[in-house]
Amino acid sequence: MSVLRKIVNPDWNRGAEVDYTTRVIVTNVPAIVTAEKLKPLFSKFGEIVNFKLVGRDPRSHIKQERVGQIRTNLLFIQYQTRDSASKAVEGMHNYELETVKLRVSIQLSPQQRKALQEKREQREQEHQAYLERKARREQREQEYKAYLERKARREQREQENHEAYLERKAKREQQQNESQRKREQREQDVRPRKPLPVDWFCPKCKTLNFSHREKCLRKTCDGVPPTLISK
């Protein structure tokens, strides 16, 4: 408040109560526009008590602003009545001057500025909390998306393994059927053969005799071939 009070009127009585509803702040004032050109524009709304144009003073506490490539200044006006200040805001807000639109508003009291600052800080805190919740939500969404991708890959591997198992099973069954068919074909192709004569052992002396002999080859043995001939 002390900075604005010194800007508007350095000789202001610090102990006097200030009516901020009669004070107007104008921003985006082109630096090429002088106070002599500005004062007639605002004096038509009522009697002006204080009129101060803040230029590009490096010692000023007010930050220099730009609108595009045009340097801008600040204008502080105090009217005699509240109605005059309200009419000035209504009539000069967004007024185009040197291709720049002026921004005119009623000056806030220290209590209003403090409340506005607190409200702005509260909104910033709420916005920061919202961004944190949004970041956590996005992280959960990314984790869920990664889970879905892992699940899809797992299902794909299971599907591939099942298809490979079915293919191996079908191939094994085909091989078994082919082997069964070949075995049945071999059994059908087998022709009956005559029993071949076989050698025989003498039932008495256990001597091996050729198949054409009808009596044991030993002279001392009179054995004959056995009645059951092995096939």
Helices and strands as residue ranges (DSSP letters): H 2-8, G 20-22, E 23-30, H 35-43, E 48-54, E 65-67, E 70-79, H 82-92, E 96-97, E 100-101, E 103-106, H 110-189, E 200-201, E 208-209
